[in-house]
């Protein structure tokens, strides 16, 4: 594979890592905004549910594409089978977090308190972020090796 192509793969995965890390801040701000809005006289969870279900739909599609992109670019990382399994497991946990666990979260009213679902989502997303970083590092190694 040409060096420029590996650079684009590496840069794309790094960009996704930064966007994923920033997503936690956006999710926290969104939750706070919903909690503030629902503290009025007419609390409604319908908007909360629809927002999270739409988010789950979009993120599940994103993780599907991440699985495809990772599978296609794995041969270029030259990482071992254990590392590849670790990356795949991390992405799978992220897929679970942003699919089924996000839909489960939509059924729980917004709160600033930490709950079991929030902990599970957080742990799964940390694993997914680590998987993306590990894969990006493997792509960087492939880029650096090719002169």
N, C-alpha and C positions, 0 to 999 in steps of 0.2 A: 504494500500500500504506500502511496506517495507520502512523504513527510508532511506536506501541507494538509492532506486529508486527516492524518493522525492529530495534527494541531487542532483542526476544527472539531474533531471528536472530543479531544481533551478539553478544549475551551467550552464546548457545549455542556459537558458534564459538570465542569466547575461552575458555570453560570446556573445550572439547575441546583447545585448545592447551595449557592448563595440565596437563590430565590426560595428554596425550601426552608432554609434557616430563617429568613425574613417572614415566612408564612406564619410562624408561631407568634410573632408580634402582631400581625394582622388579625389572627384568630382571637388573641387576647383582647385587642381593642374592640373587635366586633362583639364579643361576649359582653364586655363592659357597656357598650352602647345599648345592647338589647336589655341588659339588667336595668340601666338607667331609664330607658323608655318604658319598660314594663312596671316601673315603680309608681306610675300614674294611676288614675282611677280605673282605666280599662285595660288591664293587662291581657295581651293576646299572644299565644304561643304559635299561632298559625304562621306568621311571618318568619319566626325562628325556625320552625320545622321546614318550611319551603326553602329558606336560605341554606340550611345545612344539607338538605337533600339534593339541592342543585349543586352545592359544593362537592358532595360525595360523588355525584355523577361526573362532574368535570375532573376531579382528582382520580377517580377510578380509571377514566380514559387516559389520563396522563401516566399513571403507573403502568397501564397496559403498554403504552408506547415506550416507557422506560425499560420494561422487561424486553421488548423487542430490540430496542437500541443496544441494550447491554448484551443480549445474546449475540447480536451481529458483531459487536466490537470486542467481545471477550477473546477471540483468538489473537488479537493484536497486543493484549496486555502481557502475555506469557506468564501469567500468574498460575500458581499450582491449583490442583483440584480442590484443596481445602479452602483456599481463598475464593475461588469461584463459587463454591457452595455457600460460603459466608456472605458474599455479595448477593447471591440469589435469595438466600434466607432473609437478609435485610430488606431487600426490595419487596419480597412477599409479605413481610410484616407491615411495611408501609402501605401496601395494597389493601391489607386487611384493615389497617387503621383508617384509611381514607375512603373505604367502601363501607363494609358492614358496621364497623365501630362508629363511623360518622353518622350513619342512619340511626343507630342506637342512640347516639348523642342528641339527635334531633327530637327524640321522644322525651328527653329530660329537659325541664325548663332551665333557662340560662341562669347561672349562678357564678359568683366569684369564688366560691368554695371549690376545693379540689375534691373530685369524686373518683370512684373506681374507673369509670369510663375514661375520664380525663387522664388518669395515670396510665391506663393501657394505651391510649392513643399516643401519649407522650413517649412512652418507652418504645413503642413500635416505630414512631417517627424518628427517634434518635437512632435506632438500628438502621432505618432506611437512609438517613443522612450519612451515617458511617459507611454504609455500603456504597453510596455514590462517591464519597471521598476516596475510598479504597480503589474503586474502579478508575476514577480520574487519575489517581496516583500511578496505577498500572499503565494507563495511556500515556502519562507523562514520561514514564520510564521508556516506553516504546518510542516516543518522540525523541527523547534525548539519545537513545542508542543509534538512531538512524542519522547518519551524517551526510 
